[in-house]
Amino acid sequence: MPFRFVHTADIHLDSPLRSLALRNPALATLIGDSTRQALVAIVDLCLDQRVDALVIAGDLYDGDQTSMKTARFLATQLGRLHEAGIAVFKVRGNHDALSKITQELILPPSVKVFGGRGETVEIAGKGVGIAVHGISFSRPHAPESLVPKFRQPVADAVNVAVMHTSLAGAPGHDVYAPCALNDLHGSGFDYWALGHVHARTQHAGARTVVMPGMPQGRDINEAGLKTVSLVTVGDDRSITVEEWPTSIAQFERIPVNLTGIASWREAVDAIEQAIGRERDRTEAPHLVGRLMLSGATPLAWRLRRDRDLLTTEIEHRMESGGRTWIDKIELTVETPAAPRDAGTADPVRELADLLRAGAAGQHGLREAVRDLVREVSDDLPGDARAFSGGSEEEFEAFVKTLLAEAGEDVLARLEADAGGEG
């Protein structure tokens, strides 16, 4: 009889969404609840597939959680698994180490939370022996590899190791229990159930090494369908891994090229069609789209000036389809180049040429913008400061984009005034 388990990580229950809440409170409510709904979907999958275990490879929580509502919700979901005879194996990740619920919540006896020393749980009664190994870290920082701290694999058993790790490093993720893939493939463990990196990856090699990614994205930087792994260990020791979708809301960037489109209605129609195509491809119940409008169009100035109106009109059209949301509209549109009369000076176009040639990037202005961004960032809560990037390179790219977009917005309003529209 095969042994089957679901492997997930990085659920981040009740992750705060302050920046999204400022832009769209209704959408923030949906996404704020989506991590809970993803956990419900995971538990439903375990029950529907009648698996033997659920493996959570860290970051079930999202930091310094104090909500008893979250505790009761989690206890209810783990209780459903306990009543069905499904074991839970969990290690703590860096975010779990900050959570007060980690220390206070009373868990069902079927839940095994691995501690700071390597532990092994052997499971009998299947066609092949199963040994689940795990180790947690009690602090939010783990600068050294945890691999040497695992107990030795159990002879004649299929050995599953559960660990929260950044591996050799991943952009946008803190370094946590770093290790080399070669160490995992050469360790003697048959399946490595990993967590920490939010993008799904199955690392090829002698052993099965899976980073399942997160089961629910929280913003556009966590775009795409999110899944968990359904793992089957056969009587012949074979290991099969299947992806199962769990996203309640799926973030996607939606590109729309408006080159040659001259009327507002045509632009809105083109955007609606692009959203419809993306909606058809989306597997999650909700699509959260970020519109990426580009191209050379006479509407460039109006799109920039009336971005809020465009958002409202698109959202109104989407109401009939349901379950489709606009996260944000990003504009890289520009006014088509027009023939110049050598005897006629156009001050707006001359200003446009200066801005696009880099006058807006002069040192003094750039320094002033840098200082302003830093000042705004310092006034925000810690988890809302990522808007300007997570490194010096990302910060400079943000400032460059800000300067370019500000210049285009100024030109949009000048061109609108020049064209006689208010």
Phi and psi in degrees as a GROMACS rama.xvg file:
@    title "Ramachandran Plot"
@    xaxis  label "Phi"
@    yaxis  label "Psi"
@TYPE xy
-70.033  157.885  PRO-2
-105.521  126.864  PHE-3
-125.502  139.804  ARG-4
-147.812  156.114  PHE-5
-100.736  132.39  VAL-6
-114.448  122.125  HIS-7
-140.818  173.291  THR-8
-166.673  165.827  ALA-9
56.5634  49.3877  ASP-10
-75.0762  -36.0351  ILE-11
54.6524  58.6022  HIS-12
-52.953  132.856  LEU-13
58.8292  38.8674  ASP-14
-61.512  130.137  SER-15
-69.1932  144.906  PRO-16
-132.609  57.7485  LEU-17
-63.8519  -44.3531  ARG-18
-66.547  -40.3783  SER-19
-66.0659  -37.1792  LEU-20
-62.3262  -32.7897  ALA-21
-68.3373  -35.4977  LEU-22
-82.6755  -42.4465  ARG-23
-152.207  92.8134  ASN-24
-58.8163  -38.4481  PRO-25
-65.3167  -41.7627  ALA-26
-67.0384  -38.4214  LEU-27
-62.0459  -36.1874  ALA-28
-63.6685  -43.8752  THR-29
-61.016  -50.8463  LEU-30
-70.3379  -34.6  ILE-31
-61.6751  -31.493  GLY-32
-91.4269  -10.2281  ASP-33
-67.7284  -29.663  SER-34
-67.1472  -36.5149  THR-35
-65.5674  -45.1179  ARG-36
-64.2856  -31.7751  GLN-37
-65.568  -40.7561  ALA-38
-63.7272  -40.7802  LEU-39
-59.4702  -42.3984  VAL-40
-63.0358  -37.0945  ALA-41
-66.3257  -44.7504  ILE-42
-64.0827  -41.61  VAL-43
-58.4547  -42.6338  ASP-44
-62.0229  -44.6329  LEU-45
-57.9172  -43.4956  CYS-46
-70.6002  -43.7565  LEU-47
-63.9593  -38.6659  ASP-48
-89.0079  -4.37131  GLN-49
52.1904  50.2956  ARG-50
-75.6127  169.419  VAL-51
-89.6447  -25.9393  ASP-52
-157.837  156.924  ALA-53
-115.321  127.975  LEU-54
-111.057  122.369  VAL-55
-115.05  111.133  ILE-56
-93.508  49.2845  ALA-57
98.1426  158.184  GLY-58
57.4253  48.5372  ASP-59
-66.2919  -36.8078  LEU-60
-99.216  179.627  TYR-61
-132.112  60.2339  ASP-62
99.1416  -145.609  GLY-63
-79.4698  69.496  ASP-64
-77.8197  134.554  GLN-65
-126.843  -0.812733  THR-66
-73.3011  121.506  SER-67
-72.2955  -22.0989  MET-68
-61.8615  -41.3268  LYS-69
-64.6245  -41.223  THR-70
-61.6665  -44.8038  ALA-71
-65.5677  -40.8416  ARG-72
-60.1501  -47.6279  PHE-73
-63.8574  -42.0093  LEU-74
-61.1916  -37.7956  ALA-75
-64.0791  -45.2337  THR-76
-68.471  -41.8373  GLN-77
-68.0039  -30.7811  LEU-78
-65.0538  -35.5729  GLY-79
-61.002  -41.5499  ARG-80
-68.1838  -41.5443  LEU-81
-59.8965  -44.51  HIS-82
-63.9124  -27.7041  GLU-83
-89.3342  1.06998  ALA-84
75.648  24.8806  GLY-85
-100.678  121.082  ILE-86
-75.6031  154.394  ALA-87
-124.2  128.657  VAL-88
-117.875  124.276  PHE-89
-136.905  139.124  LYS-90
-114.022  154.179  VAL-91
-85.7205  137.509  ARG-92
-100.534  -173.428  GLY-93
-64.8544  -34.3205  ASN-94
-74.8541  -35.4593  HIS-95
-61.3364  -33.3275  ASP-96
-63.8618  -22.3092  ALA-97
-88.8554  -13.6517  LEU-98
-83.0801  130.096  SER-99
-71.1037  -27.1655  LYS-100
-62.6251  -32.3902  ILE-101
-53.912  -39.882  THR-102
-86.8914  -26.1156  GLN-103
-99.3509  -26.9175  GLU-104
-72.2881  130.802  LEU-105
-88.8336  118.619  ILE-106
-99.1924  153.558  LEU-107
-59.8539  155.064  PRO-108
-64.5223  -17.5845  PRO-109
-79.4838  -3.72151  SER-110
-97.9461  122.742  VAL-111
-108.762  114.94  LYS-112
-103.728  114.818  VAL-113
-71.0752  142.517  PHE-114
-93.8824  -163.481  GLY-115
-78.4591  -8.49007  GLY-116
-109.599  146.53  ARG-117
-57.4974  130.868  GLY-118
-131.33  156.582  GLU-119
-134.648  134.993  THR-120
-118.16  121.305  VAL-121
-97.2338  138.274  GLU-122
-119.396  121.766  ILE-123
-106.275  176.215  ALA-124
92.6051  1.02794  GLY-125
-107.12  175.91  LYS-126
-64.2971  -25.4542  GLY-127
-136.828  147.832  VAL-128
-66.9801  141.833  GLY-129
-121.114  135.041  ILE-130
-127.596  121.864  ALA-131
-105.249  123.456  VAL-132
-112.39  146.053  HIS-133
-158.738  160.18  GLY-134
-153.939  135.773  ILE-135
-110.447  167.518  SER-136
-122.18  131.132  PHE-137
-81.2217  -11.1321  SER-138
-115.294  159.091  ARG-139
-74.3436  0.760758  PRO-140
-127.993  132.572  HIS-141
-134.479  89.029  ALA-142
-75.8795  -12.1684  PRO-143
-120.024  158.421  GLU-144
-63.2113  141.074  SER-145
-92.7934  -8.40633  LEU-146
-56.4086  -44.5928  VAL-147
-65.0081  -16.3771  PRO-148
-86.5623  -8.21362  LYS-149
-71.4644  147.448  PHE-150
-69.5106  161.764  ARG-151
-67.0971  146.86  GLN-152
-57.721  147.88  PRO-153
-81.4112  129.354  VAL-154
-64.0822  142.598  ALA-155
63.8878  20.0697  ASP-156
-126.198  158.038  ALA-157
-85.4721  119.611  VAL-158
-101.527  122.629  ASN-159
-110.117  122.392  VAL-160
-110.547  131.857  ALA-161
-113.135  124.95  VAL-162
-152.192  143.008  MET-163
-99.6864  119.432  HIS-164
-156.845  148.759  THR-165
-88.9566  3.70624  SER-166
54.9059  -132.306  LEU-167
-85.2478  4.99866  ALA-168
117.238  143.473  GLY-169
-143.705  135.696  ALA-170
-56.2356  135.212  PRO-171
83.5401  1.82628  GLY-172
-124.205  139.156  HIS-173
-64.1569  147.993  ASP-174
-69.6002  123.812  VAL-175
-145.705  120.165  TYR-176
45.7496  55.4572  ALA-177
-64.0611  146.602  PRO-178
-159.277  164.835  CYS-179
-95.3705  145.286  ALA-180
-59.6703  -35.5347  LEU-181
-60.2251  -32.6732  ASN-182
-64.9033  -37.406  ASP-183
-72.7086  -45.0854  LEU-184
-66.1818  -27.3503  HIS-185
-98.4806  11.2143  GLY-186
-85.5527  -18.328  SER-187
95.4166  -7.2111  GLY-188
-84.1127  139.66  PHE-189
-80.7796  -37.6495  ASP-190
-134.162  126.016  TYR-191
-102.249  112.958  TRP-192
-94.0035  99.7798  ALA-193
-100.873  167.319  LEU-194
-153.765  169.265  GLY-195
118.976  -48.3057  HIS-196
-84.4879  128.92  VAL-197
-81.9064  -8.60785  HIS-198
-96.6412  137.706  ALA-199
-72.946  134.617  ARG-200
-149.82  134.679  THR-201
-111.245  113.808  GLN-202
-87.2856  117.59  HIS-203
-67.3745  148.739  ALA-204
158.337  -166.345  GLY-205
-66.3516  -29.3084  ALA-206
-115.957  167.023  ARG-207
-91.028  112.58  THR-208
-120.994  114.443  VAL-209
-126.42  125.561  VAL-210
-103.817  106.381  MET-211
-74.7421  -11.4857  PRO-212
74.1406  178.583  GLY-213
-86.5577  150.779  MET-214
-81.2547  -9.10286  PRO-215
-152.515  120.668  GLN-216
-71.2609  154.669  GLY-217
-118.112  -13.1961  ARG-218
-159.8  -179.29  ASP-219
-64.5149  -23.2337  ILE-220
-76.8313  -5.0864  ASN-221
-119.696  49.3669  GLU-222
-75.5762  164.175  ALA-223
96.502  167.285  GLY-224
-67.7076  136.342  LEU-225
-109.317  146.553  LYS-226
-141.8  172.163  THR-227
-122.203  171.113  VAL-228
-105.181  129.05  SER-229
-101.905  114.318  LEU-230
-110.933  131.562  VAL-231
-118.981  122.972  THR-232
-102.244  112.288  VAL-233
-77.7722  165.24  GLY-234
-60.6009  -23.8175  ASP-235
-89.9806  12.1947  ASP-236
74.8329  6.34003  ARG-237
-69.875  150.723  SER-238
-125.015  123.616  ILE-239
-117.216  133.112  THR-240
-118.983  125.775  VAL-241
-120.737  141.893  GLU-242
-88.6358  134.675  GLU-243
-126.189  125.938  TRP-244
-69.4589  142.715  PRO-245
-133.708  -5.86556  THR-246
-61.3313  134.335  SER-247
-88.4773  -39.9056  ILE-248
-128.521  134.035  ALA-249
-115.676  118.142  GLN-250
-80.9589  137.669  PHE-251
-148.301  142.798  GLU-252
-84.9364  133.021  ARG-253
-118.967  101.925  ILE-254
-78.1502  138.142  PRO-255
-136.792  116.849  VAL-256
-93.1942  117.616  ASN-257
-101.742  17.6503  LEU-258
-56.4771  128.909  THR-259
84.9042  -8.60075  GLY-260
-84.487  125.805  ILE-261
-113.212  -14.4931  ALA-262
-114.445  150.51  SER-263
-59.7583  -43.4223  TRP-264
-61.9139  -42.6238  ARG-265
-61.8814  -39.8494  GLU-266
-64.2177  -46.6723  ALA-267
-63.6165  -39.6216  VAL-268
-61.4986  -44.1771  ASP-269
-63.39  -40.0945  ALA-270
-66.0071  -43.7732  ILE-271
-60.3837  -41.5151  GLU-272
-64.8837  -40.8167  GLN-273
-63.8076  -41.9878  ALA-274
-63.3626  -41.5691  ILE-275
-60.501  -41.1131  GLY-276
-64.1291  -41.4433  ARG-277
-67.6428  -38.1813  GLU-278
-60.1136  -39.4022  ARG-279
-64.9768  -29.6833  ASP-280
-85.8725  -14.55  ARG-281
-79.8516  127.697  THR-282
-89.019  -23.7889  GLU-283
-75.9483  156.963  ALA-284
-58.7933  -36.2787  PRO-285
-116.651  137.797  HIS-286
-105.156  128.1  LEU-287
-115.194  105.305  VAL-288
-104.887  139.41  GLY-289
-105.538  115.038  ARG-290
-78.041  128.069  LEU-291
-114.215  90.9935  MET-292
-90.6146  128.951  LEU-293
-139.85  177.095  SER-294
107.246  168.077  GLY-295
-97.0353  113.747  ALA-296
-143.8  142.666  THR-297
-61.2252  -13.8352  PRO-298
-83.5926  0.39855  LEU-299
-53.2924  -48.8999  ALA-300
-64.2158  -39.8241  TRP-301
-71.1542  -37.1579  ARG-302
-61.454  -38.4492  LEU-303
-71.6415  -43.1423  ARG-304
-66.408  -39.8976  ARG-305
-110.613  36.9698  ASP-306
-58.0556  -40.8018  ARG-307
-63.7175  -41.5841  ASP-308
-63.0088  -41.3174  LEU-309
-62.1437  -44.2978  LEU-310
-58.6389  -45.7901  THR-311
-62.4849  -43.0183  THR-312
-66.6836  -41.2024  GLU-313
-64.594  -44.7472  ILE-314
-61.6962  -36.9188  GLU-315
-63.5056  -42.2349  HIS-316
-66.5186  -33.1316  ARG-317
-74.6424  -16.8127  MET-318
-59.7127  -34.8612  GLU-319
-66.9525  -33.7959  SER-320
-79.9532  -30.4889  GLY-321
75.0097  154.869  GLY-322
56.3181  31.5033  ARG-323
-130.883  129.895  THR-324
-128.124  148.949  TRP-325
-104.396  116.009  ILE-326
-74.0646  -43.4603  ASP-327
-174.283  157.329  LYS-328
-115.36  123.512  ILE-329
-109.171  133.813  GLU-330
-117.092  126.764  LEU-331
-126.384  24.6345  THR-332
-71.5875  157.337  VAL-333
-145.292  156.091  GLU-334
-74.4729  134.331  THR-335
-60.0414  145.062  PRO-336
-65.2787  137.011  ALA-337
-115.888  149.873  ALA-338
-59.2535  139.783  PRO-339
-101.69  137.477  ARG-340
-88.9496  117.167  ASP-341
-57.7993  -25.2153  ALA-342
-92.5409  1.77493  GLY-343
-120.608  126.318  THR-344
-97.0835  132.509  ALA-345
-114.863  102.473  ASP-346
-63.0656  -33.6875  PRO-347
-64.701  -44.019  VAL-348
-69.1617  -34.1069  ARG-349
-64.0228  -40.1489  GLU-350
-64.1377  -39.9172  LEU-351
-59.7057  -43.5078  ALA-352
-61.4161  -41.8949  ASP-353
-62.8991  -46.0266  LEU-354
-62.8487  -45.9157  LEU-355
-71.9457  -20.991  ARG-356
-82.693  -6.06591  ALA-357
112.968  6.70756  GLY-358
-61.7872  -33.3064  ALA-359
-69.4807  -14.509  ALA-360
-96.5925  12.1492  GLY-361
-59.8604  152.185  GLN-362
-55.0344  -47.1475  HIS-363
-61.4331  -46.1922  GLY-364
-66.1445  -41.8907  LEU-365
-61.4349  -41.0544  ARG-366
-64.8301  -39.3035  GLU-367
-63.5887  -40.9068  ALA-368
-68.1752  -41.2879  VAL-369
-55.4176  -48.219  ARG-370
-62.616  -39.5513  ASP-371
-65.4625  -43.5725  LEU-372
-62.7938  -43.4986  VAL-373
-63.1011  -38.9561  ARG-374
-64.4961  -44.1888  GLU-375
-63.2538  -43.2487  VAL-376
-61.8379  -40.3555  SER-377
-64.2895  -25.69  ASP-378
-86.1854  -5.41333  ASP-379
-96.6239  156.56  LEU-380
-60.5265  156.781  PRO-381
-54.4529  -43.0773  GLY-382
-79.6348  -0.186411  ASP-383
-106.546  3.41161  ALA-384
-87.0433  -2.79616  ARG-385
-74.9536  -3.62232  ALA-386
-60.2709  -28.5142  PHE-387
-99.238  12.9507  SER-388
103.412  163.375  GLY-389
-107.55  5.32268  GLY-390
-148.92  170.307  SER-391
-62.4722  -38.6154  GLU-392
-64.444  -43.9542  GLU-393
-66.368  -36.7212  GLU-394
-61.9572  -45.7438  PHE-395
-64.5676  -38.005  GLU-396
-64.7273  -37.5529  ALA-397
-64.4274  -44.9008  PHE-398
-61.5912  -41.1592  VAL-399
-62.6025  -44.303  LYS-400
-64.3325  -40.375  THR-401
-61.2724  -44.5794  LEU-402
-62.3174  -44.149  LEU-403
-64.7868  -44.9844  ALA-404
-69.347  -37.1347  GLU-405
-63.0838  -42.3061  ALA-406
-61.5659  -42.3708  GLY-407
-65.5692  -37.2585  GLU-408
-65.7616  -40.2395  ASP-409
-61.3029  -45.8554  VAL-410
-62.7096  -37.5854  LEU-411
-58.9377  -44.436  ALA-412
-72.0119  -36.2176  ARG-413
-65.0087  -42.8062  LEU-414
-66.7109  -35.082  GLU-415
-63.4245  -45.3009  ALA-416
-64.21  -40.6954  ASP-417
-65.5466  -30.7501  ALA-418
-84.8766  -3.25852  GLY-419
87.8471  9.78694  GLY-420
-107.151  139.929  GLU-421
